[in-house]
Amino acid sequence: MKLSVVIPCYNEKHTIHEIIAAVKKSPVFNDGTATLELIIVDDCSTDGTRDILQSEIESQVDKVVYHKQNQGKGAALRTGFEHATGDCVIVQDADLEYDPNEFGLLLGPILQDKADVVFGSRFSGGGPHRVVYFWHMIGNQVLTLLSNMFTNINLTDMETCYKLFRKKVLEGITVEEDRFGFEPEITAKVARGRWRIYEVGISYYGRTYEEGKKIGWRDGVRAIYAIVKYNFFK
């Protein structure tokens, strides 16, 4: 199996080397479970990340795509999905909040032919979780509840970064949201497609805003809009 890892990247000069090394060291690529295709989409970084990618990293990965202007995470993933050729595709943020050592947890239901899409939940399972923002947790739970009410599926963490798809699932989906509205949009579309969805517990090493966290309250408002739009009008 070939697993395409798509990394949307914006202003991550302090973590980009470390996350690429962590992906390559993931046990699934060293025990014969999967072969790696690593795709990075730079969303017009301005902090020197682009220079690092061009001078040091391009030769270490399969593909680096550069956006000419900043568009958002959803737009970066749309670009990455278009270039992915693996049997399965997983989203990996360029920061260090999610651990690539856990790719095997998400691949499990796929390899057992039980799932077509697997979500990694920060709110289930016994892995370590950094204690950060209370209201972010509440916001995530509210958005997940609202999404579940419209999709009639019972996720615990709709907003998670870790989403793994069989390539055939993505081939039937056009990502329209440019920013963090991607999460409720893709959830609505895979639910409507009647794909087999599983959820596994993962660990979480959250960042503070001082450390580079980017999502804000406006993204929460957009997520509500996206939940309604892609469940009722698309």
C-alpha positions in Angstrom: 0.0 0.0 0.0 1.1 3.5 -0.8 0.2 6.1 1.8 0.2 9.8 0.6 0.9 12.2 3.5 -0.3 15.7 2.6 1.2 18.5 4.7 -0.4 22.0 4.4 2.2 24.4 5.5 2.1 28.1 6.5 4.8 29.9 8.5 6.2 26.7 10.1 10.0 27.3 9.8 10.6 26.1 13.4 8.8 22.8 13.0 9.0 21.8 9.3 12.3 19.9 9.5 11.1 18.0 12.6 7.7 17.0 11.3 9.2 15.7 8.0 11.6 13.6 10.0 8.8 12.3 12.2 6.7 11.3 9.2 9.6 9.4 7.7 10.3 7.6 11.0 6.6 6.5 11.4 6.6 2.7 12.0 4.2 2.1 9.1 6.9 3.1 6.7 9.6 1.0 8.4 7.8 -2.3 9.0 6.6 -2.9 5.5 3.0 -1.8 6.1 3.1 1.1 3.6 5.3 3.0 1.3 5.5 6.8 1.7 4.5 9.6 -0.7 5.2 12.9 1.0 3.6 16.0 -0.4 4.0 19.5 1.1 1.9 22.5 0.0 3.3 25.8 1.1 0.5 28.3 1.4 2.7 31.4 0.6 4.7 31.4 3.9 6.3 34.7 4.8 8.6 33.7 7.7 11.3 31.9 5.8 9.6 28.5 5.5 9.5 28.8 1.7 13.3 29.4 1.6 13.9 26.3 3.7 11.6 24.2 1.5 13.3 25.3 -1.7 16.9 25.0 -0.4 16.8 22.1 2.0 13.6 20.0 1.7 12.5 19.7 -1.9 15.1 16.9 -2.5 13.9 15.0 0.6 10.2 14.7 -0.3 8.2 13.6 -3.3 6.5 16.9 -4.1 6.5 20.5 -2.8 3.8 22.8 -4.3 3.9 26.6 -3.7 0.8 28.8 -3.6 1.4 32.2 -5.0 -0.9 33.8 -2.4 -2.1 32.7 1.0 -5.4 30.9 0.6 -5.9 28.8 3.7 -5.7 25.2 4.9 -8.6 23.9 2.8 -7.1 25.3 -0.4 -3.7 23.8 0.5 -5.4 20.4 1.0 -7.3 20.7 -2.2 -3.9 21.2 -4.0 -2.3 18.3 -2.1 -5.1 15.9 -2.8 -4.9 16.7 -6.5 -1.2 15.6 -6.5 -1.6 12.5 -4.3 -1.3 9.2 -6.0 -1.4 6.8 -3.0 -3.9 4.1 -2.2 -4.8 6.2 0.9 -4.3 9.8 1.8 -3.8 11.3 5.3 -3.7 14.9 6.4 -0.7 15.9 8.6 -0.4 19.4 9.9 3.1 21.0 9.7 3.2 21.7 13.4 3.9 19.1 16.1 0.4 18.7 17.6 -0.2 15.3 16.0 2.2 12.3 16.2 3.0 10.4 12.9 3.9 7.4 15.0 0.1 6.9 15.2 -0.5 6.5 11.5 -0.8 2.8 12.2 -3.8 3.4 14.4 -5.6 5.1 11.6 -4.6 2.6 9.0 -5.9 -0.3 11.1 -9.5 -0.2 10.1 -8.5 0.3 6.4 -6.2 -2.7 6.4 -8.9 -4.8 7.9 -11.2 -3.6 5.1 -13.7 -2.2 7.7 -13.4 1.5 6.8 -13.1 3.9 3.9 -12.5 7.0 6.1 -10.8 7.1 9.5 -10.9 10.0 11.9 -8.3 10.4 14.7 -10.2 11.6 17.8 -8.5 13.7 20.5 -11.4 13.1 22.8 -11.3 9.3 23.0 -8.5 6.9 23.8 -5.8 6.9 26.4 -2.9 8.7 24.7 -1.3 11.8 26.3 -3.0 15.2 25.8 -1.5 18.5 26.5 -3.8 20.7 28.6 -4.4 24.0 26.8 -7.6 26.0 26.0 -10.9 25.1 27.7 -13.0 27.2 25.3 -11.4 25.6 22.3 -12.4 22.2 23.7 -16.0 23.4 24.2 -16.1 24.9 20.8 -14.9 21.7 19.2 -17.5 19.7 21.1 -20.3 22.1 20.0 -19.2 22.0 16.4 -19.0 18.2 16.5 -22.4 17.9 18.0 -23.9 20.3 15.5 -22.2 18.4 12.6 -23.5 15.0 14.0 -27.0 16.3 14.2 -27.0 17.1 10.5 -25.0 14.1 9.2 -26.5 11.6 11.6 -23.1 10.1 12.5 -21.7 9.9 15.9 -18.1 11.3 15.8 -16.5 12.6 18.9 -14.0 15.0 17.1 -15.1 16.3 13.7 -12.5 19.1 13.8 -9.5 16.8 14.1 -6.6 17.2 11.7 -6.1 13.4 11.4 -8.4 12.2 8.7 -7.4 9.3 6.5 -9.2 8.5 3.2 -9.1 5.8 0.6 -8.1 7.6 -2.6 -11.4 6.6 -4.2 -13.3 8.6 -1.6 -11.4 11.8 -2.5 -11.8 11.2 -6.2 -15.5 11.8 -5.8 -15.2 15.0 -3.7 -14.4 18.5 -4.6 -13.0 20.6 -1.7 -14.6 24.0 -1.8 -13.7 25.6 1.5 -10.4 27.5 1.5 -9.8 27.7 5.3 -10.8 25.6 8.3 -14.3 25.1 6.9 -12.7 22.1 5.2 -13.3 20.0 8.3 -17.2 20.2 8.4 -17.3 20.2 4.6 -15.4 17.0 4.2 -17.3 15.4 7.0 -20.6 16.2 5.5 -19.6 14.9 2.1 -18.2 11.6 3.3 -21.3 11.1 5.4 -23.5 11.8 2.4 -21.5 9.4 0.3 -22.3 6.6 2.7 -18.7 5.7 3.1 -17.7 3.5 6.0 -16.4 5.9 8.7 -14.3 4.8 11.7 -12.8 6.7 14.6 -9.7 5.9 16.6 -8.3 7.6 19.7 -5.1 9.5 19.3 -2.8 11.6 21.4 -2.6 15.4 21.1 0.2 17.9 21.7 -1.7 21.2 21.4 0.1 24.5 20.7 -0.6 28.0 22.2 -1.1 31.0 20.1 2.4 32.2 21.1 3.7 28.9 19.7 2.0 29.4 16.4 -1.6 28.2 16.7 -3.7 29.9 13.9 -7.4 29.0 14.2 -9.6 31.6 15.7 -13.3 32.4 16.6 -14.0 33.5 13.0 -13.1 30.0 11.8 -15.7 28.7 14.3 -18.4 30.9 12.8 -17.4 29.7 9.3 -17.6 26.1 10.5 -21.2 26.6 11.5 -21.9 28.1 8.1 -20.2 25.2 6.4 -22.1 22.6 8.5 -25.4 24.1 7.3 -24.3 24.7 3.7 -22.8 21.3 3.0 -25.5 19.3 4.7 -28.5 21.1 3.2 -27.5 23.0 0.1 -24.8 20.9 -1.5 
